[in-house]
């Protein structure tokens, strides 16, 4: 499954409810999942790490869907021929 397929899967399953919740509340759910990922990364529980990475990706797709952003297209920033390296700090 590629990024677009996964994003469409998440859309079909959740987008109506996600749009009703709105971007601010959905972003808070996303941040909660990022926090759970941070906790999982500090542990030695590989299964939990994988679960939390999946949750973060799903919520990122949700945010992209309700923000009308195609994540695969957005990722061209990193995969296209115009990649020039990292931004200086």
Secondary structure, DSSP 8 states (H G I E B T S, - for coil): --HHHHHHHHHHHHHHHHHHH-HHHHHHHHHHHHHHHHHHHTSS-HHHHHHHHHHHHHHHHHHHHHTT--HHHHTHHHHSTT-------
